Amino acid sequence: MIDALFDDHPLPAFHFAVSIGVLGLLTDAAFQEVGGIGSEMTTEPFHEGGENRYVLQLPTGAKNTNLTLKRGVASLASPLVLWCKSVLEGGLGESITPCLVNVLLLDELHLPVRTWTFENAYPVKWSVAGFNAMRNEVALETIELSYTTSTRML
């Protein structure tokens, strides 16, 4: 059991799952790529009186990057597309409904070995990749989500 806690072999990045909404209610959440998992501490420079050798960097707060989800262009009936349309095309006439988003890195048995949870997520950008008649590729859409906090569970 203890060996499993300290198992430090590299995990593959190609086997993952995304659930959006409570209990994953937005079920069409199959993605080709997930990015933007990360946060950083923002700082403010502070010049200490009489000290000219360095400038202190004082922490001011944590800043999250947008979570980026890429997949093939989905149909208009997709719950995720409907959510994005209501937020981004609603003109703020309707209230924004934030969702819980989970990103799970899976093992060969399809069990989560790492989990990131993003709270109060909502779409802030939705774009479709350019079309090119010289390439044989799937048409991709990218959805960027803003969120308040992220937590790594495993």
Contacts in CASP RR format, 6 or more apart in sequence:
PFRMAT RR
TARGET T0000
AUTHOR 0000-0000-0000
METHOD contacts of the structure
MODEL  1
MIDALFDDHPLPAFHFAVSIGVLGLLTDAAFQEVGGIGSEMTTEPFHEGG
ENRYVLQLPTGAKNTNLTLKRGVASLASPLVLWCKSVLEGGLGESITPCL
VNVLLLDELHLPVRTWTFENAYPVKWSVAGFNAMRNEVALETIELSYTTS
TRML
11 105 0 8 1.000
11 107 0 8 1.000
11 113 0 8 1.000
11 114 0 8 1.000
13 105 0 8 1.000
15 105 0 8 1.000
15 106 0 8 1.000
15 107 0 8 1.000
15 108 0 8 1.000
15 110 0 8 1.000
16 31 0 8 1.000
16 34 0 8 1.000
16 103 0 8 1.000
16 104 0 8 1.000
16 105 0 8 1.000
16 106 0 8 1.000
17 29 0 8 1.000
17 103 0 8 1.000
17 104 0 8 1.000
17 106 0 8 1.000
17 112 0 8 1.000
18 29 0 8 1.000
18 30 0 8 1.000
18 31 0 8 1.000
18 34 0 8 1.000
18 69 0 8 1.000
18 101 0 8 1.000
18 102 0 8 1.000
18 103 0 8 1.000
18 104 0 8 1.000
19 26 0 8 1.000
19 29 0 8 1.000
19 101 0 8 1.000
19 102 0 8 1.000
19 104 0 8 1.000
20 26 0 8 1.000
20 29 0 8 1.000
20 80 0 8 1.000
20 83 0 8 1.000
20 99 0 8 1.000
20 100 0 8 1.000
20 101 0 8 1.000
20 121 0 8 1.000
21 99 0 8 1.000
21 100 0 8 1.000
21 101 0 8 1.000
22 99 0 8 1.000
22 100 0 8 1.000
24 102 0 8 1.000
25 79 0 8 1.000
26 79 0 8 1.000
26 80 0 8 1.000
26 83 0 8 1.000
26 99 0 8 1.000
27 79 0 8 1.000
28 74 0 8 1.000
28 78 0 8 1.000
28 79 0 8 1.000
28 80 0 8 1.000
29 69 0 8 1.000
29 80 0 8 1.000
30 71 0 8 1.000
31 69 0 8 1.000
31 70 0 8 1.000
31 71 0 8 1.000
32 70 0 8 1.000
32 71 0 8 1.000
32 72 0 8 1.000
32 138 0 8 1.000
32 140 0 8 1.000
33 68 0 8 1.000
33 69 0 8 1.000
33 70 0 8 1.000
33 71 0 8 1.000
34 67 0 8 1.000
34 68 0 8 1.000
34 69 0 8 1.000
34 70 0 8 1.000
34 103 0 8 1.000
35 67 0 8 1.000
35 68 0 8 1.000
35 69 0 8 1.000
36 65 0 8 1.000
36 66 0 8 1.000
36 67 0 8 1.000
36 68 0 8 1.000
37 65 0 8 1.000
37 67 0 8 1.000
37 103 0 8 1.000
37 116 0 8 1.000
37 150 0 8 1.000
38 64 0 8 1.000
38 65 0 8 1.000
38 150 0 8 1.000
39 62 0 8 1.000
39 63 0 8 1.000
39 64 0 8 1.000
39 65 0 8 1.000
39 150 0 8 1.000
40 62 0 8 1.000
40 63 0 8 1.000
40 65 0 8 1.000
41 59 0 8 1.000
41 61 0 8 1.000
41 62 0 8 1.000
41 63 0 8 1.000
42 59 0 8 1.000
42 60 0 8 1.000
42 61 0 8 1.000
42 62 0 8 1.000
42 63 0 8 1.000
43 57 0 8 1.000
43 58 0 8 1.000
43 59 0 8 1.000
43 60 0 8 1.000
44 57 0 8 1.000
44 58 0 8 1.000
44 60 0 8 1.000
45 55 0 8 1.000
45 56 0 8 1.000
45 57 0 8 1.000
45 58 0 8 1.000
46 55 0 8 1.000
46 56 0 8 1.000
46 57 0 8 1.000
46 58 0 8 1.000
47 55 0 8 1.000
47 56 0 8 1.000
48 55 0 8 1.000
48 56 0 8 1.000
64 146 0 8 1.000
64 147 0 8 1.000
64 148 0 8 1.000
64 149 0 8 1.000
64 150 0 8 1.000
66 124 0 8 1.000
66 125 0 8 1.000
66 144 0 8 1.000
66 145 0 8 1.000
66 146 0 8 1.000
67 101 0 8 1.000
67 103 0 8 1.000
67 118 0 8 1.000
67 121 0 8 1.000
67 144 0 8 1.000
67 145 0 8 1.000
67 146 0 8 1.000
67 147 0 8 1.000
68 142 0 8 1.000
68 143 0 8 1.000
68 144 0 8 1.000
68 145 0 8 1.000
69 142 0 8 1.000
69 143 0 8 1.000
69 144 0 8 1.000
69 145 0 8 1.000
70 140 0 8 1.000
70 141 0 8 1.000
70 142 0 8 1.000
70 143 0 8 1.000
71 140 0 8 1.000
71 141 0 8 1.000
72 138 0 8 1.000
72 139 0 8 1.000
72 140 0 8 1.000
72 141 0 8 1.000
73 128 0 8 1.000
73 139 0 8 1.000
73 140 0 8 1.000
73 141 0 8 1.000
74 80 0 8 1.000
74 81 0 8 1.000
74 141 0 8 1.000
75 81 0 8 1.000
76 82 0 8 1.000
80 143 0 8 1.000
83 97 0 8 1.000
83 99 0 8 1.000
83 123 0 8 1.000
84 123 0 8 1.000
84 126 0 8 1.000
84 143 0 8 1.000
86 94 0 8 1.000
86 97 0 8 1.000
87 96 0 8 1.000
87 97 0 8 1.000
87 122 0 8 1.000
87 123 0 8 1.000
88 123 0 8 1.000
88 124 0 8 1.000
88 125 0 8 1.000
88 126 0 8 1.000
96 122 0 8 1.000
97 122 0 8 1.000
98 119 0 8 1.000
98 120 0 8 1.000
98 121 0 8 1.000
98 122 0 8 1.000
98 147 0 8 1.000
98 148 0 8 1.000
99 120 0 8 1.000
99 121 0 8 1.000
99 122 0 8 1.000
100 117 0 8 1.000
100 118 0 8 1.000
100 119 0 8 1.000
100 120 0 8 1.000
100 121 0 8 1.000
101 117 0 8 1.000
101 118 0 8 1.000
101 121 0 8 1.000
101 145 0 8 1.000
101 147 0 8 1.000
102 115 0 8 1.000
102 116 0 8 1.000
102 117 0 8 1.000
102 118 0 8 1.000
103 115 0 8 1.000
103 116 0 8 1.000
103 118 0 8 1.000
104 112 0 8 1.000
104 114 0 8 1.000
104 115 0 8 1.000
105 112 0 8 1.000
105 113 0 8 1.000
105 114 0 8 1.000
105 115 0 8 1.000
106 112 0 8 1.000
106 113 0 8 1.000
107 113 0 8 1.000
112 154 0 8 1.000
113 154 0 8 1.000
114 152 0 8 1.000
114 153 0 8 1.000
114 154 0 8 1.000
115 152 0 8 1.000
115 153 0 8 1.000
115 154 0 8 1.000
116 150 0 8 1.000
116 151 0 8 1.000
116 152 0 8 1.000
116 153 0 8 1.000
117 150 0 8 1.000
117 151 0 8 1.000
117 153 0 8 1.000
118 145 0 8 1.000
118 147 0 8 1.000
118 149 0 8 1.000
118 150 0 8 1.000
119 147 0 8 1.000
119 148 0 8 1.000
119 149 0 8 1.000
119 150 0 8 1.000
119 151 0 8 1.000
120 147 0 8 1.000
120 148 0 8 1.000
120 149 0 8 1.000
121 145 0 8 1.000
121 146 0 8 1.000
121 147 0 8 1.000
122 145 0 8 1.000
122 146 0 8 1.000
122 147 0 8 1.000
123 143 0 8 1.000
123 144 0 8 1.000
123 145 0 8 1.000
124 144 0 8 1.000
124 145 0 8 1.000
124 146 0 8 1.000
125 142 0 8 1.000
125 143 0 8 1.000
125 144 0 8 1.000
126 141 0 8 1.000
126 142 0 8 1.000
126 143 0 8 1.000
126 144 0 8 1.000
127 141 0 8 1.000
127 142 0 8 1.000
128 139 0 8 1.000
128 140 0 8 1.000
128 141 0 8 1.000
128 142 0 8 1.000
129 139 0 8 1.000
129 140 0 8 1.000
129 141 0 8 1.000
129 142 0 8 1.000
131 139 0 8 1.000
END
